[in-house]
Structures are given as structure tokens and as C-alpha cells.
Amino acid sequence: MSFSVGVGETLALVGESGAGKSLTAMALMRLHKTQFMDVVADRIDLQGRDIARMNDREIRQIRGSKIAMIFQDPLTALNPVLTVERQLVESILLHNDLSRAGARQRALELLDMVRIPAAKSRLGEYSHRLSGGMRQRVMIAMALAGNPQLILADEPTTALDVTISAQILDLLRELQTNLGVGMLFITHDLHAVRTVAQRVAVMYSGRIVETGDVDTVFTAPRHPYTEGLLAARPHGSFVDGGHRLREIPGTVPTPSDRPAGCAFAPRCGHKTTECEETLPPLELWGKAGFACFHPLEGVPA
């Protein structure tokens, strides 16, 4: 797979569970379990530096300072036996030349930035005493502690209710605009993609099968998998006389059970023998493209 994220740009990575989205983000941070897998890449470029060739000391220096991650479950990502202040200050001191007093002041500024009310009183709290929305805001503040150039947001609204999810999405969009950071936004929520992203990459079984600007991909998908994801949305359920949701039959194959040709072929209504035997390449035109021998004619979803 290959993709890019520009300065101040958000690229959304979407697909079913098991497609490899979170694993991709973990691999970029070199947080994958090295006893089970290797990251093989010609180059993973972060503003001229190749992450793929860095040793352990070098990668530790850029984690948090140049590239940071917002995990999908802050309750497990935050340490339950350490206060919010302790965790924030530790992150700030690791990546900034500040005194402990200066780091505490910076922690307050970060909590204010992510709109936590009464921020000073929250410093002494433990994560389990905060609401889900509060915990996610603390997680975002920790990601910003080292002034990163790229943020990997791994389903940051999964554990939140609809209202709080909308607030977190608005916050991420505002912070990105104000700070000018790039963001890889991993999500199952296609509505959220429209809210925060400029471009989208659709991932299936470890490969990108379609990519392009959000409006084009969502209104006229070319890959049958993209069209299937869009057709599964609950839009129009109470508007057009009982719209019935479509589902894609089957499941995403495991890496050990991936077919020789197109991985989506067993679930695709457009497959041919060529699809089952040959892996379609991702044909790119600039930053847009798809990997399919029989693409849809840009039919509105």
C-alpha cells in the first residue's frame, strides 16, 4: 500500500474491521509486535526522514514529537493509577525543554485548548473519574504535547455517544486548522469522514482499493467494495418508503486465507475469472485511483 498526507491535510482511512487500518497506524509508529511481524517498506517518509530505516533510539525521538497517536479507547490508553497532570507533564517534559513548573503550565494550556472546563481542577483527577468525552480530550491533549507534525487518530470517537462524538470531531477539525498538522483519520463512520477529511482511502484486506477526494469517492465510487460500504449506510431509512439496508455478503479474509487474485472477489457481484486469478494493481491518476478490473462507471451511491 502507498499513500501520502500533506501538511494541514486529513486523509481518512476507512474499511471493515480486519482490513488492517489500525495495524497500518501502529506500523507507522513502529508500535507493532516485532515478534509476530515485520514492517517492509521502500520508504516511510516523514518530512525527509525515513522512519523505515530508523533504529530504536531514533524512532523514540520522533514518537510524540514529530508523529503522535490518538488511540480509540482512552480508558485503556491512559494509566489509571496516575493523575492527568502526571501523565501530561511526563509527555511534555519528554519532548520539550521546560522546567516542571513550565510543563505544568503547558499542561493547563493543553487542557484549555481541548476545551476541558475547570482545567486546573482536572489536573489532579484520575482517568477513571472522568467521562468518556473528557478522557478522549485528555488523550488529544497528550498527543499535542510534543507539537507533532502528523497525528494518527485511530477511531477517536468509537467509545463515545453521538453528541460527544460530534464535539470531538469539531475539536479535531479546529485544532488541525489552527495548528496546521497533518492527520491520518481512521474510522468506520463515513459521516465523520465528510466532517473532517479532504481525501479518503478505502482499505480492504491490507490494500488500498480506492482513493481520492471525499466528495468524488462518496458520490461516484468506482470500486464495488466502496459502493457496498456506501450502500450500507442507514440514509433514507424513514424517507423513501422503508429503504432496506444493503449488506456485503461474507467477511474480510484473514491474511493467511487471502485469495490469489482480488481479495474482494469472493464477495463481489462483478467478479470474473481474471479477478479470481490476478491481483488488480492500484491505478493512480495523481492522488486518485482504484484497484479493479471492472470498475463501476462512477454511479452515484
Secondary structure, DSSP 4 states (H G I P E B T S, - for coil): ------TT-EEEEE--TTSSHHHHHHHHTT-S-TTT-----S--EETTEEGGG--HHHHHHHBTTTEEEE-S-HHHHS-TTSBHHHHHHHHHHHHS---HHHHHHHHHHHHHHTT-TTHHHHTT-BGGGS-HHHHHHHHHHHHHTT--SEEEEESTTTTS-HHHHHHHHHHHHHHHHHH--EEEEEES-HHHHHHH-SEEEEEETTEEEEEEEHHHHHHS--SHHHHHHHHTS-TTTTTSSSPPPP---S-PPPGGG--SS-TTGGG-TT--HHHHHSPPP-EEETTEEE--SS-------
